[in-house]
Amino acid sequence: MLEAGNKQDLALLDDLLVPNYENQTLRLKSLEDLKQLLRIQYRGFPDVHREILDIITEGDKVWARVKITGTHTSEYRGIAPTGKKFVMDAVPTYRIIDGKIEEGWSVWDSLGMFKILGVIDFKGFPDESAENLAKNLSPDK
């Protein structure tokens, strides 16, 4: 599925997912919903790429640790192109029945991606400075 996404060949997904595929995290209710979301992503980030770093299977579940990269060259969900490149970690999880993906969940660092793109200004929590972390982690605390 991730390879089909990297090729941006949505027709390949027809053989890999059931038509009523659902992704609880992304609120997708069908394979067509997923294709539409990917089309939006491809427009905003034409060079988007997913690299599998780790993969675990157990029973009917598959977990992957994935590095996603891309360059924001066109409008994405109402956000004007920034020309910036992003790197983001994600952990997609899939349930596979009879060789087809039926259900998915996604954990991804959207805050980090939007920080990199400059869409939001988040400098971290006040207690995250090295000085404050050392003070808060001291054994006397």
N, C-alpha and C positions, 0 to 999 in steps of 0.2 A: 504494500500500500504506500509506504513512504517512497519507494522507488518510482511508482507511478506518479506520485506528487512531484518528485524532482523532475520528471520528464514533462510535467504539466499535461499529461495525457489522461484526461478525465474518463475516457471510454474504457481504459484499463480497469477502473474501479468497478465497473459493472460485473466483472468476473470475480472480484475479491470481496465485495460487500453485498449484503442482502438489500433489496429495495427499501425495506422499512428500517434500515440502520438508524440507530439513535445514539446521540452523544449527549449524555446528561449534563456535562459541564458546559458545553457550547449551546445547549438547548436546540439541538438538531433532531428532527423527527423523521428524516428520510435521507436516502442516498442523494436525492436531488438537492436537499438543503445543504449537504456537505459540498456538493459540486458548486453550488452558488457561492458558498463561503470561500472556497478555493479560488474561484474566478475573481472575486473581490481582492483576495490576497495577491494573486498573480498580477493584477493590474497595478496595485500599489507597490509591489516588490517583485518585479519581473525576474530577478535572479535568485529568488528565495530557494534555499537548499536545506535539506534535513540530513544530518549525518547521525547514524546510530552509533552510540558510544558503548552501550551495554544493552543486553536483552536477556530477559528471564521469562521462562514459561512454566506454568504449573496448571495442570488440568486443562480447562478451557480458556485460561487467561494468559495474556502476553503483556509484559511490561517492558518498556524501552526507555533508556536515558538517551535523549536526543539533543544535539546541538543544532539550532536553527540560525541561519544567517540570511541576510538580504540587504538590499539597498532601496531606500524609500524614494523612488523616482517619479511616482504619480500619486494622485489623490488616493487616500486609503480611509474609508469610512468617515469621510468629512474632513480629514486632516490633509492640508496642502502638502505637496512633496517637500521634503527637507534635503534630499540628496545624501542623507546620512546612512551609514552602514550600521547594522545592529548584529549582535550575537546574543542569543538567548538560549537558556536551558529549558527543556520541557520533558515531561514524563507522561507519554500517552499510554493508556491501558486499554486493551481490547479483549472482548469475549468472542471466541470463535466456536461456531457450531457447524458441523459437517463441512469444514473447510472454508467457511465464509465468515467474515466479520459481521457480527450482529449488533454489537453494542460497544461504545467507547466512552472513556473519561479522559480528561486532559488536565494536567497541572503544568502551568507555564508561567514564566516571569514577565507578565505584561507590564508591571511597574518598571522593571529594569529596561524593557524595550522602549517604553514611552519616555523614560529619562534620557536614554541614548539619543532618541530622535529629537529631543528638546521640546517635546509636547508638554511635559510637566516639569516643574522645578522642584525636585525633592533632594535635599542635601543630606538626608539622614536624620535620625532622631538625635536630640541634643545630648543624650548620654552615650552616643556612639564614638565620640572622640577618644583617641588613645588614652588621654589623661583620665577622662571620666570612666572609661571601661576598667582601667587599672584600679582606680579608687573603688568602683562598685564591686570588683571581683576580689578585693583584698580580704584575707582571712579574718580581719578585725571587724568586718561589716556584718 
